[in-house]
Amino acid sequence: MPEESRWGNGPAPEPYPDPVPSDFPLTRRQIRAALILNGILDPDAWMQGVMASIPDPVTRALALNDWANAPVYDRGNPLFNDASLIAAAGMTPAQVDALWMAAKGLPE
């Protein structure tokens, strides 16, 4: 039986065959849409929960500022590339890559 997707109903997405380049940009709209389509209906609340795992309050505030205000994100952005944040989200790097690639096809 295929593994269930953490992001919604159905099978988990296949990982992108190669790591997504760290400078592969997505807009805020694309990332939020990909999360919504994968069952995260309130991306802001979800991301705030993930960032609650950042122990330093200044680093956490800067991360929240980045999430709320950056118009474009690269795959190498610490919000999407930091191992502890990926783990706090309950994801693997391959799942983030798959989400990133799915988001690339969404409206900018």
N, C-alpha and C positions, 0 to 999 in steps of 0.2 A: 504494500500500500504506500503511495507517495506521501511524503511528509507534508503536513498542512502548513499553509503560509501563515506566518505570524501577522501578516498585514491584511488578512481578509479570508474569505472563503475560497476553497480550492487549493490546488497544489502549490507548494512553495515555488517561487520563480527560480529558473535555472541561473546559476551564477554567470556573470559575464565571463567569457573565456579568458580574457586577459584583464589585469587590473586596469581600472579606468584611469587615464592620465590625470595627474593631480591638478592640471590646469584646465580641465574639462568644465566649462562654466554652465551653470543653470541659473535661471532667474528665481527670485523668491516665489513668484507665482507658480512656476513649474514644480518646485520642491513641495510647496504646500498642496498643490493639486495631486501629485503622486501619493503623498501621505493620505489625503482624503480618499482617493480611489482605492487605497489599501486598508481602509477601515479606521484610520485615525481622523475622526470627524472634527476634532478641535486641535489642529497642529500646534497652536500656541500653548495651550494647556499641557499637551503631551511633551513638547520640547522643554517647557519650564520644569516638568517633572523629571525629565532626563538631566537637565542642568542642575537640579537640586543635589545631584551627587557630587558636584564640584565643591570641595571643602572650603576653599578660600573665598570669602565673600566678594572681594574685589574682582578676582578672576571670574566668579559666577556672574557678577553684574556686567562685566565686559562681554561675556558670552551672551547674556540675555540682550544686551545692546546690539551685538552683532546680528543675532537672530531677528530682532525687531526692525533693524534699520538698513542692513546691507541689501542693495537691490540685486546683486549677483553674487553667487558663491562658486568657488572652485571646489573640486572634489578633495583637494588637499587642505581645505579650510578645517581648522581643528574641530569645529562643530560636527564635522562629518568624517573626520580622520583620526580623532583621538581614541585610542583603544578603550580607555575607561568610559568614555561617553557612549561609544558603540555598544559596549557591554551593558551599560545602564539602560540603554534602549532595548536590550534583549535581542540584539542583532549580531551578525558576524560581518566582517568586511565584505565578504562576497554578497551578502544580502543588501548592504548599502550600495555596492556596485550595481546590482540588479535594479534596485530602486532608482538609482541615478540614471541608468540607461533608459528605463521606462519613462522617467520624467523628461528626458531629452526630446521625446516625440510630442510632448504636450505644448499647448500654446504658450508663447513667451509672455 
